[in-house]
Amino acid sequence: MENSEESLASVEAYLRENPQDASAWNVKGVFHAQRKEYGEALRCLDQAIQLDSELPAAHSNRGRVLLTLGREKAGEALKSFDRALKLKPDEIDTLRDKALALRALGRTQDELDIYKKMSELSKEEWGIWLRLGDLQLEVGDIKGAIASYEDSLKIKDDLVPAFIRRAIALAMDGQFDPALKSAETATKLEPKNPEAWLIRGDINLRAGKHKAAMKSLKKASELDPTDASVENTMGMVSYKDGKLSDAAKHLRRAINRRKKYPTAMRNLGLILMEQEKWEEASKVLTNLTDIVKNDPDAYDALATTFARLDDFCSAAEAWENARKLYKKIGEKKEAERTNTLGRAARINCSRLKKAAKVAREQEKMTRTFSSRHEGRKKKKKKKR
């Protein structure tokens, strides 16, 4: 802190003598940012830009400060990075910062384009190839992702994250043998890495090697007993083996570890339906649809559980939600199916409401008759 204060004091002293030096204002802004004095940092950087609008470092630093202030400032930060890159197009650090701003804005394809450019400018930086692979995987370019992960491994041949992610990409491409080899290499390089064991287990599951999958997953669970995704995958291994009770047990644990875990909730709900545990299934699927509002299959399953519990009014509502969502995504047959089921549920709902109304009226009449009968008894007693 003392060095920071001394450095800042030195720059301030210099600026008193040279107030028109844009570079000095830029440096002062950086010192304030390091001290988390972001408002003052922005003021200094704006002053630097006012004095010299073609100072790329000031634009870049302004963007970095804005990003530090939160995602809501990402758009403004992006403009600063674009100005800096217009002045200095191949500045790798500014390109990296622009990618961060694009990530905050959810612009995956644009971030991917930036990383492609970075990979051309800095071919020997493994971190660029690793992130490029992640982005390619995200947009569905599986073969491109595999190639990028392999490029990162050419630079650093013991890079465990690259082995793990390459294993995921290879499995997605249906190349299970090389995927398993990549995952096994990751666990050998870092035997205490729970993610490596989880991915190894997941790939074994996809390859139909359930015993090996469960062995890897148990190792992952030992290393990180708090990881909900491990229990979820163990649940799916048990399900594939036909052990529904064990599957449900693992999935309940997954949800206990991560309360809002849609994948585990969906899996548990469907397994409970297979077990015909309709009440618990309806609760799980209700919680799921509270979190995930755009999944027609979840609403369809929820409606089925309500119908099995003779709660046709709730079933009709759930099937109507499913119908709207199926229609929205162009699933015409599913929309028609859920419309038919919903109509039947509404008819049953109406019948139940009418029956309930009749029952209430009969109960009311019974109470009225009983009250009159009791009144007559009392009058007779008084006459006596």
C-alpha beads as a LAMMPS data file, in Angstrom:
LAMMPS data file: protein, C-alpha beads

384 atoms
383 bonds

1 atom types
1 bond types

-500.0 500.0 xlo xhi
-500.0 500.0 ylo yhi
-500.0 500.0 zlo zhi

Masses

1 110.0

Atoms # bond

1 1 1 0.000 0.000 0.000
2 1 1 2.879 2.348 0.837
3 1 1 4.445 1.754 -2.596
4 1 1 1.045 2.421 -4.198
5 1 1 0.665 5.666 -2.289
6 1 1 4.210 6.713 -3.141
7 1 1 3.674 5.926 -6.830
8 1 1 0.398 7.837 -6.890
9 1 1 1.962 10.798 -5.087
10 1 1 4.826 10.795 -7.579
11 1 1 2.444 10.887 -10.564
12 1 1 0.368 13.639 -8.961
13 1 1 3.503 15.697 -8.385
14 1 1 4.486 15.185 -12.014
15 1 1 1.019 16.229 -13.218
16 1 1 1.152 19.447 -11.242
17 1 1 4.091 20.397 -13.426
18 1 1 2.802 18.693 -16.611
19 1 1 -1.018 18.791 -16.551
20 1 1 -1.309 18.194 -20.328
21 1 1 0.478 14.821 -20.301
22 1 1 -2.187 12.289 -21.325
23 1 1 0.042 9.292 -20.574
24 1 1 0.534 10.482 -16.995
25 1 1 -3.254 10.801 -16.517
26 1 1 -3.592 7.261 -17.864
27 1 1 -1.013 5.985 -15.338
28 1 1 -2.774 7.837 -12.532
29 1 1 -6.050 6.209 -13.549
30 1 1 -4.410 2.775 -13.384
31 1 1 -3.074 3.480 -9.867
32 1 1 -6.541 4.523 -8.674
33 1 1 -8.059 1.383 -10.214
34 1 1 -5.501 -0.772 -8.367
35 1 1 -6.640 0.935 -5.156
36 1 1 -10.279 0.152 -6.137
37 1 1 -11.015 3.857 -6.434
38 1 1 -12.927 3.316 -9.646
39 1 1 -14.726 6.649 -9.868
40 1 1 -11.467 8.579 -9.627
41 1 1 -9.840 6.114 -12.020
42 1 1 -12.489 6.805 -14.667
43 1 1 -12.123 10.545 -14.174
44 1 1 -8.366 10.326 -14.785
45 1 1 -8.781 8.069 -17.830
46 1 1 -11.412 10.367 -19.315
47 1 1 -8.985 13.257 -18.824
48 1 1 -6.268 11.295 -20.625
49 1 1 -8.626 10.602 -23.556
50 1 1 -9.692 14.229 -23.671
51 1 1 -6.047 15.277 -23.965
52 1 1 -5.154 12.539 -26.469
53 1 1 -8.054 10.675 -28.055
54 1 1 -5.604 8.419 -29.899
55 1 1 -4.019 6.945 -26.783
56 1 1 -5.047 3.253 -27.013
57 1 1 -3.924 2.385 -23.470
58 1 1 -6.347 4.917 -21.979
59 1 1 -9.289 3.451 -23.911
60 1 1 -8.300 -0.101 -22.917
61 1 1 -7.872 0.807 -19.240
62 1 1 -11.197 2.629 -19.241
63 1 1 -12.859 -0.521 -20.573
64 1 1 -11.203 -2.644 -17.881
65 1 1 -12.432 -0.363 -15.104
66 1 1 -15.965 -0.434 -16.516
67 1 1 -15.910 -4.248 -16.675
68 1 1 -14.790 -4.340 -13.046
69 1 1 -17.904 -2.347 -12.124
70 1 1 -20.192 -5.165 -13.298
71 1 1 -21.962 -6.820 -16.219
72 1 1 -24.275 -3.842 -16.692
73 1 1 -21.248 -1.808 -17.807
74 1 1 -20.103 -4.427 -20.359
75 1 1 -21.657 -2.618 -23.329
76 1 1 -19.900 0.644 -22.496
77 1 1 -16.658 -1.250 -21.840
78 1 1 -16.948 -2.899 -25.265
79 1 1 -17.076 0.521 -26.936
80 1 1 -13.831 1.501 -25.172
81 1 1 -12.118 -1.714 -26.300
82 1 1 -13.306 -1.168 -29.871
83 1 1 -11.805 2.360 -29.860
84 1 1 -8.519 0.987 -28.535
85 1 1 -8.431 -1.761 -31.175
86 1 1 -9.195 0.704 -33.931
87 1 1 -5.978 2.460 -32.924
88 1 1 -4.003 -0.746 -32.285
89 1 1 -5.804 -3.700 -33.948
90 1 1 -3.478 -6.537 -32.918
91 1 1 -3.092 -5.746 -29.203
92 1 1 -3.589 -9.205 -27.683
93 1 1 -4.460 -8.038 -24.160
94 1 1 -7.148 -5.674 -25.455
95 1 1 -8.566 -8.445 -27.649
96 1 1 -8.707 -10.664 -24.571
97 1 1 -10.523 -7.934 -22.626
98 1 1 -12.956 -7.412 -25.505
99 1 1 -13.696 -11.142 -25.398
100 1 1 -14.514 -10.832 -21.685
101 1 1 -16.957 -8.008 -22.441
102 1 1 -18.594 -10.084 -25.172
103 1 1 -18.878 -13.019 -22.760
104 1 1 -20.612 -10.770 -20.219
105 1 1 -23.040 -9.702 -22.959
106 1 1 -23.730 -13.331 -23.945
107 1 1 -22.382 -12.860 -27.483
108 1 1 -20.740 -16.275 -27.853
109 1 1 -20.198 -16.217 -31.625
110 1 1 -18.540 -12.784 -31.470
111 1 1 -16.313 -13.969 -28.617
112 1 1 -15.409 -17.016 -30.730
113 1 1 -14.399 -14.755 -33.629
114 1 1 -12.115 -12.777 -31.301
115 1 1 -10.417 -15.959 -30.071
116 1 1 -9.886 -17.149 -33.643
117 1 1 -8.065 -13.901 -34.349
118 1 1 -6.062 -14.261 -31.111
119 1 1 -5.065 -17.805 -32.060
120 1 1 -3.586 -16.441 -35.298
121 1 1 -1.692 -13.679 -33.474
122 1 1 -0.409 -15.813 -30.603
123 1 1 -0.085 -19.379 -31.833
124 1 1 2.003 -20.575 -28.885
125 1 1 -0.363 -19.539 -26.071
126 1 1 -2.156 -22.677 -24.923
127 1 1 -4.803 -20.753 -22.951
128 1 1 -6.134 -19.194 -26.153
129 1 1 -6.542 -22.596 -27.828
130 1 1 -8.218 -23.986 -24.714
131 1 1 -10.802 -21.189 -24.576
132 1 1 -11.293 -21.389 -28.346
133 1 1 -12.137 -25.075 -27.974
134 1 1 -14.660 -24.309 -25.213
135 1 1 -16.394 -21.742 -27.409
136 1 1 -16.454 -24.059 -30.415
137 1 1 -18.004 -26.751 -28.238
138 1 1 -20.595 -24.252 -27.014
139 1 1 -21.718 -23.359 -30.548
140 1 1 -21.760 -27.006 -31.658
141 1 1 -18.519 -27.118 -33.658
142 1 1 -17.384 -30.378 -32.058
143 1 1 -14.647 -31.271 -34.546
144 1 1 -13.265 -27.734 -34.363
145 1 1 -13.205 -27.999 -30.563
146 1 1 -11.305 -31.303 -30.709
147 1 1 -8.726 -29.738 -33.014
148 1 1 -8.295 -26.707 -30.732
149 1 1 -7.830 -28.865 -27.624
150 1 1 -5.232 -30.896 -29.502
151 1 1 -3.442 -27.680 -30.511
152 1 1 -3.290 -26.654 -26.841
153 1 1 -1.802 -30.064 -25.980
154 1 1 0.886 -29.644 -28.649
155 1 1 2.033 -26.578 -26.704
156 1 1 1.604 -28.085 -23.217
157 1 1 1.398 -31.878 -23.258
158 1 1 0.398 -32.262 -19.585
159 1 1 -2.510 -29.804 -19.677
160 1 1 -5.201 -31.652 -17.712
161 1 1 -8.124 -29.299 -18.567
162 1 1 -7.412 -29.899 -22.263
163 1 1 -7.453 -33.699 -21.793
164 1 1 -10.754 -33.427 -19.867
165 1 1 -12.452 -31.184 -22.413
166 1 1 -11.112 -33.121 -25.367
167 1 1 -12.595 -36.243 -23.755
168 1 1 -15.995 -34.508 -23.547
169 1 1 -15.819 -33.384 -27.183
170 1 1 -14.721 -36.815 -28.431
171 1 1 -17.578 -38.475 -26.525
172 1 1 -20.050 -35.994 -28.039
173 1 1 -18.673 -36.991 -31.439
174 1 1 -19.261 -40.676 -30.632
175 1 1 -15.521 -41.458 -30.417
176 1 1 -15.702 -43.285 -27.098
177 1 1 -12.363 -45.143 -27.165
178 1 1 -10.200 -42.027 -27.715
179 1 1 -12.491 -40.134 -25.315
180 1 1 -11.837 -42.692 -22.578
181 1 1 -8.115 -42.616 -23.303
182 1 1 -8.115 -38.814 -22.930
183 1 1 -10.070 -38.982 -19.659
184 1 1 -7.808 -41.727 -18.298
185 1 1 -4.747 -39.615 -19.117
186 1 1 -6.285 -36.740 -17.140
187 1 1 -6.823 -38.969 -14.066
188 1 1 -3.249 -40.288 -14.311
189 1 1 -1.782 -36.792 -14.525
190 1 1 -3.972 -35.509 -11.671
191 1 1 -5.298 -38.464 -9.656
192 1 1 -6.888 -36.101 -7.115
193 1 1 -8.858 -34.108 -9.685
194 1 1 -12.561 -34.890 -9.090
195 1 1 -13.660 -33.381 -12.420
196 1 1 -11.360 -35.751 -14.303
197 1 1 -12.898 -38.766 -12.545
198 1 1 -16.427 -37.429 -13.113
199 1 1 -15.836 -37.066 -16.853
200 1 1 -14.197 -40.483 -16.988
201 1 1 -17.288 -41.925 -15.294
202 1 1 -19.662 -40.048 -17.593
203 1 1 -17.894 -41.296 -20.724
204 1 1 -17.886 -44.866 -19.438
205 1 1 -21.643 -44.479 -18.902
206 1 1 -22.129 -43.260 -22.477
207 1 1 -20.009 -46.146 -23.742
208 1 1 -22.203 -48.615 -21.845
209 1 1 -19.461 -49.562 -19.358
210 1 1 -21.586 -49.155 -16.232
211 1 1 -19.301 -50.936 -13.743
212 1 1 -16.291 -48.837 -14.769
213 1 1 -18.493 -45.733 -14.716
214 1 1 -19.635 -46.302 -11.131
215 1 1 -16.052 -47.001 -10.025
216 1 1 -14.858 -43.678 -11.462
217 1 1 -17.822 -41.797 -10.020
218 1 1 -17.251 -43.197 -6.541
219 1 1 -13.674 -41.946 -6.768
220 1 1 -14.949 -38.514 -7.814
221 1 1 -17.372 -38.514 -4.877
222 1 1 -14.582 -39.413 -2.439
223 1 1 -12.518 -36.480 -3.721
224 1 1 -15.420 -34.021 -3.654
225 1 1 -18.398 -35.175 -1.552
226 1 1 -20.240 -31.895 -2.276
227 1 1 -20.442 -32.263 -6.080
228 1 1 -24.103 -32.728 -7.016
229 1 1 -23.294 -33.657 -10.631
230 1 1 -21.440 -36.771 -9.428
231 1 1 -24.555 -38.027 -7.623
232 1 1 -26.697 -37.191 -10.646
233 1 1 -24.471 -39.273 -12.924
234 1 1 -24.378 -42.110 -10.379
235 1 1 -28.154 -41.995 -10.421
236 1 1 -28.166 -42.427 -14.196
237 1 1 -25.753 -45.381 -13.982
238 1 1 -28.094 -47.069 -11.489
239 1 1 -31.055 -46.293 -13.740
240 1 1 -29.318 -47.857 -16.759
241 1 1 -28.723 -50.939 -14.614
242 1 1 -32.440 -51.085 -13.780
243 1 1 -31.871 -50.167 -10.111
244 1 1 -34.594 -47.543 -9.809
245 1 1 -34.505 -47.244 -6.008
246 1 1 -30.736 -46.681 -6.011
247 1 1 -31.117 -44.204 -8.864
248 1 1 -33.730 -42.203 -6.951
249 1 1 -31.513 -42.237 -3.853
250 1 1 -28.559 -40.745 -5.745
251 1 1 -30.739 -38.144 -7.449
252 1 1 -32.283 -37.043 -4.132
253 1 1 -28.739 -36.568 -2.812
254 1 1 -27.875 -34.519 -5.886
255 1 1 -30.830 -32.215 -5.252
256 1 1 -29.974 -31.936 -1.551
257 1 1 -26.496 -30.781 -2.556
258 1 1 -27.775 -28.324 -5.153
259 1 1 -31.329 -27.212 -4.475
260 1 1 -31.968 -25.801 -7.945
261 1 1 -30.581 -28.564 -10.156
262 1 1 -32.915 -28.989 -13.173
263 1 1 -31.140 -32.019 -14.687
264 1 1 -31.335 -34.060 -11.476
265 1 1 -34.909 -32.885 -10.807
266 1 1 -36.002 -33.953 -14.289
267 1 1 -34.283 -37.332 -13.938
268 1 1 -35.760 -37.939 -10.484
269 1 1 -39.244 -36.928 -11.568
270 1 1 -39.242 -39.372 -14.477
271 1 1 -37.864 -42.227 -12.359
272 1 1 -40.505 -41.618 -9.678
273 1 1 -43.123 -41.818 -12.427
274 1 1 -41.734 -45.201 -13.475
275 1 1 -42.046 -46.264 -9.843
276 1 1 -45.614 -44.890 -9.826
277 1 1 -44.799 -42.626 -6.896
278 1 1 -47.107 -39.980 -8.281
279 1 1 -47.307 -37.640 -5.312
280 1 1 -43.539 -37.277 -4.877
281 1 1 -43.093 -37.051 -8.646
282 1 1 -45.626 -34.199 -8.830
283 1 1 -43.759 -32.271 -6.122
284 1 1 -40.387 -32.721 -7.846
285 1 1 -41.756 -31.754 -11.263
286 1 1 -43.623 -28.764 -9.808
287 1 1 -40.323 -27.525 -8.369
288 1 1 -38.697 -28.131 -11.763
289 1 1 -41.293 -26.072 -13.653
290 1 1 -40.903 -23.276 -11.085
291 1 1 -37.255 -23.041 -12.198
292 1 1 -37.450 -24.005 -15.879
293 1 1 -40.379 -22.277 -17.556
294 1 1 -39.702 -23.278 -21.167
295 1 1 -39.562 -27.085 -21.043
296 1 1 -42.740 -28.598 -22.562
297 1 1 -41.702 -32.145 -21.612
298 1 1 -41.548 -31.141 -17.940
299 1 1 -45.079 -29.710 -18.032
300 1 1 -46.299 -32.787 -19.926
301 1 1 -44.830 -35.105 -17.275
302 1 1 -46.222 -32.924 -14.471
303 1 1 -49.695 -33.072 -16.021
304 1 1 -49.494 -36.866 -16.115
305 1 1 -48.695 -37.026 -12.392
306 1 1 -51.644 -34.742 -11.596
307 1 1 -53.970 -36.868 -13.723
308 1 1 -52.797 -40.012 -11.905
309 1 1 -53.650 -38.272 -8.618
310 1 1 -57.117 -37.356 -10.003
311 1 1 -56.212 -33.673 -9.823
312 1 1 -57.602 -33.023 -13.303
313 1 1 -57.827 -29.245 -12.919
314 1 1 -54.075 -28.959 -12.286
315 1 1 -53.440 -31.497 -15.056
316 1 1 -55.421 -29.403 -17.534
317 1 1 -53.393 -26.313 -16.658
318 1 1 -50.069 -28.163 -17.002
319 1 1 -51.058 -29.705 -20.366
320 1 1 -52.099 -26.283 -21.608
321 1 1 -48.636 -24.932 -20.715
322 1 1 -47.065 -27.907 -22.507
323 1 1 -49.265 -27.329 -25.595
324 1 1 -48.248 -23.669 -25.866
325 1 1 -44.543 -24.510 -25.551
326 1 1 -44.721 -27.384 -28.058
327 1 1 -46.498 -25.072 -30.499
328 1 1 -43.868 -22.383 -29.964
329 1 1 -41.013 -24.719 -30.935
330 1 1 -42.892 -26.172 -33.906
331 1 1 -43.742 -29.581 -32.389
332 1 1 -47.192 -29.774 -34.008
333 1 1 -47.969 -33.429 -33.157
334 1 1 -47.010 -32.965 -29.521
335 1 1 -49.079 -29.779 -29.341
336 1 1 -52.111 -31.668 -30.720
337 1 1 -51.553 -34.583 -28.323
338 1 1 -51.335 -32.376 -25.236
339 1 1 -54.326 -30.363 -26.458
340 1 1 -56.406 -33.567 -26.593
341 1 1 -55.227 -34.634 -23.125
342 1 1 -55.850 -31.167 -21.756
343 1 1 -59.389 -31.140 -23.155
344 1 1 -60.136 -34.500 -21.479
345 1 1 -58.647 -33.214 -18.218
346 1 1 -60.831 -30.083 -18.384
347 1 1 -63.945 -32.225 -18.863
348 1 1 -63.013 -34.336 -15.835
349 1 1 -62.161 -31.179 -13.891
350 1 1 -65.622 -29.758 -14.694
351 1 1 -67.297 -33.010 -13.633
352 1 1 -65.393 -33.041 -10.353
353 1 1 -66.341 -29.432 -9.678
354 1 1 -70.012 -30.204 -10.350
355 1 1 -69.849 -33.299 -8.147
356 1 1 -68.204 -31.266 -5.392
357 1 1 -70.908 -28.604 -5.725
358 1 1 -73.673 -31.209 -5.467
359 1 1 -71.954 -32.751 -2.453
360 1 1 -71.745 -29.344 -0.766
361 1 1 -75.418 -28.668 -1.432
362 1 1 -76.403 -32.069 -0.092
363 1 1 -74.292 -31.486 3.003
364 1 1 -75.938 -28.099 3.445
365 1 1 -79.404 -29.654 3.123
366 1 1 -78.461 -32.387 5.578
367 1 1 -77.273 -29.787 8.081
368 1 1 -80.466 -27.767 7.593
369 1 1 -82.705 -30.830 8.080
370 1 1 -80.691 -31.834 11.135
371 1 1 -81.023 -28.341 12.613
372 1 1 -84.807 -28.357 12.063
373 1 1 -85.121 -31.814 13.574
374 1 1 -83.162 -30.722 16.632
375 1 1 -85.372 -27.618 16.900
376 1 1 -88.543 -29.718 16.924
377 1 1 -87.099 -31.940 19.661
378 1 1 -86.403 -28.930 21.843
379 1 1 -89.982 -27.587 21.386
380 1 1 -91.469 -30.928 22.396
381 1 1 -89.359 -30.996 25.535
382 1 1 -90.521 -27.497 26.527
383 1 1 -94.213 -28.487 26.120
384 1 1 -93.707 -31.390 28.496

Bonds

1 1 1 2
2 1 2 3
3 1 3 4
4 1 4 5
5 1 5 6
6 1 6 7
7 1 7 8
8 1 8 9
9 1 9 10
10 1 10 11
11 1 11 12
12 1 12 13
13 1 13 14
14 1 14 15
15 1 15 16
16 1 16 17
17 1 17 18
18 1 18 19
19 1 19 20
20 1 20 21
21 1 21 22
22 1 22 23
23 1 23 24
24 1 24 25
25 1 25 26
26 1 26 27
27 1 27 28
28 1 28 29
29 1 29 30
30 1 30 31
31 1 31 32
32 1 32 33
33 1 33 34
34 1 34 35
35 1 35 36
36 1 36 37
37 1 37 38
38 1 38 39
39 1 39 40
40 1 40 41
41 1 41 42
42 1 42 43
43 1 43 44
44 1 44 45
45 1 45 46
46 1 46 47
47 1 47 48
48 1 48 49
49 1 49 50
50 1 50 51
51 1 51 52
52 1 52 53
53 1 53 54
54 1 54 55
55 1 55 56
56 1 56 57
57 1 57 58
58 1 58 59
59 1 59 60
60 1 60 61
61 1 61 62
62 1 62 63
63 1 63 64
64 1 64 65
65 1 65 66
66 1 66 67
67 1 67 68
68 1 68 69
69 1 69 70
70 1 70 71
71 1 71 72
72 1 72 73
73 1 73 74
74 1 74 75
75 1 75 76
76 1 76 77
77 1 77 78
78 1 78 79
79 1 79 80
80 1 80 81
81 1 81 82
82 1 82 83
83 1 83 84
84 1 84 85
85 1 85 86
86 1 86 87
87 1 87 88
88 1 88 89
89 1 89 90
90 1 90 91
91 1 91 92
92 1 92 93
93 1 93 94
94 1 94 95
95 1 95 96
96 1 96 97
97 1 97 98
98 1 98 99
99 1 99 100
100 1 100 101
101 1 101 102
102 1 102 103
103 1 103 104
104 1 104 105
105 1 105 106
106 1 106 107
107 1 107 108
108 1 108 109
109 1 109 110
110 1 110 111
111 1 111 112
112 1 112 113
113 1 113 114
114 1 114 115
115 1 115 116
116 1 116 117
117 1 117 118
118 1 118 119
119 1 119 120
120 1 120 121
121 1 121 122
122 1 122 123
123 1 123 124
124 1 124 125
125 1 125 126
126 1 126 127
127 1 127 128
128 1 128 129
129 1 129 130
130 1 130 131
131 1 131 132
132 1 132 133
133 1 133 134
134 1 134 135
135 1 135 136
136 1 136 137
137 1 137 138
138 1 138 139
139 1 139 140
140 1 140 141
141 1 141 142
142 1 142 143
143 1 143 144
144 1 144 145
145 1 145 146
146 1 146 147
147 1 147 148
148 1 148 149
149 1 149 150
150 1 150 151
151 1 151 152
152 1 152 153
153 1 153 154
154 1 154 155
155 1 155 156
156 1 156 157
157 1 157 158
158 1 158 159
159 1 159 160
160 1 160 161
161 1 161 162
162 1 162 163
163 1 163 164
164 1 164 165
165 1 165 166
166 1 166 167
167 1 167 168
168 1 168 169
169 1 169 170
170 1 170 171
171 1 171 172
172 1 172 173
173 1 173 174
174 1 174 175
175 1 175 176
176 1 176 177
177 1 177 178
178 1 178 179
179 1 179 180
180 1 180 181
181 1 181 182
182 1 182 183
183 1 183 184
184 1 184 185
185 1 185 186
186 1 186 187
187 1 187 188
188 1 188 189
189 1 189 190
190 1 190 191
191 1 191 192
192 1 192 193
193 1 193 194
194 1 194 195
195 1 195 196
196 1 196 197
197 1 197 198
198 1 198 199
199 1 199 200
200 1 200 201
201 1 201 202
202 1 202 203
203 1 203 204
204 1 204 205
205 1 205 206
206 1 206 207
207 1 207 208
208 1 208 209
209 1 209 210
210 1 210 211
211 1 211 212
212 1 212 213
213 1 213 214
214 1 214 215
215 1 215 216
216 1 216 217
217 1 217 218
218 1 218 219
219 1 219 220
220 1 220 221
221 1 221 222
222 1 222 223
223 1 223 224
224 1 224 225
225 1 225 226
226 1 226 227
227 1 227 228
228 1 228 229
229 1 229 230
230 1 230 231
231 1 231 232
232 1 232 233
233 1 233 234
234 1 234 235
235 1 235 236
236 1 236 237
237 1 237 238
238 1 238 239
239 1 239 240
240 1 240 241
241 1 241 242
242 1 242 243
243 1 243 244
244 1 244 245
245 1 245 246
246 1 246 247
247 1 247 248
248 1 248 249
249 1 249 250
250 1 250 251
251 1 251 252
252 1 252 253
253 1 253 254
254 1 254 255
255 1 255 256
256 1 256 257
257 1 257 258
258 1 258 259
259 1 259 260
260 1 260 261
261 1 261 262
262 1 262 263
263 1 263 264
264 1 264 265
265 1 265 266
266 1 266 267
267 1 267 268
268 1 268 269
269 1 269 270
270 1 270 271
271 1 271 272
272 1 272 273
273 1 273 274
274 1 274 275
275 1 275 276
276 1 276 277
277 1 277 278
278 1 278 279
279 1 279 280
280 1 280 281
281 1 281 282
282 1 282 283
283 1 283 284
284 1 284 285
285 1 285 286
286 1 286 287
287 1 287 288
288 1 288 289
289 1 289 290
290 1 290 291
291 1 291 292
292 1 292 293
293 1 293 294
294 1 294 295
295 1 295 296
296 1 296 297
297 1 297 298
298 1 298 299
299 1 299 300
300 1 300 301
301 1 301 302
302 1 302 303
303 1 303 304
304 1 304 305
305 1 305 306
306 1 306 307
307 1 307 308
308 1 308 309
309 1 309 310
310 1 310 311
311 1 311 312
312 1 312 313
313 1 313 314
314 1 314 315
315 1 315 316
316 1 316 317
317 1 317 318
318 1 318 319
319 1 319 320
320 1 320 321
321 1 321 322
322 1 322 323
323 1 323 324
324 1 324 325
325 1 325 326
326 1 326 327
327 1 327 328
328 1 328 329
329 1 329 330
330 1 330 331
331 1 331 332
332 1 332 333
333 1 333 334
334 1 334 335
335 1 335 336
336 1 336 337
337 1 337 338
338 1 338 339
339 1 339 340
340 1 340 341
341 1 341 342
342 1 342 343
343 1 343 344
344 1 344 345
345 1 345 346
346 1 346 347
347 1 347 348
348 1 348 349
349 1 349 350
350 1 350 351
351 1 351 352
352 1 352 353
353 1 353 354
354 1 354 355
355 1 355 356
356 1 356 357
357 1 357 358
358 1 358 359
359 1 359 360
360 1 360 361
361 1 361 362
362 1 362 363
363 1 363 364
364 1 364 365
365 1 365 366
366 1 366 367
367 1 367 368
368 1 368 369
369 1 369 370
370 1 370 371
371 1 371 372
372 1 372 373
373 1 373 374
374 1 374 375
375 1 375 376
376 1 376 377
377 1 377 378
378 1 378 379
379 1 379 380
380 1 380 381
381 1 381 382
382 1 382 383
383 1 383 384
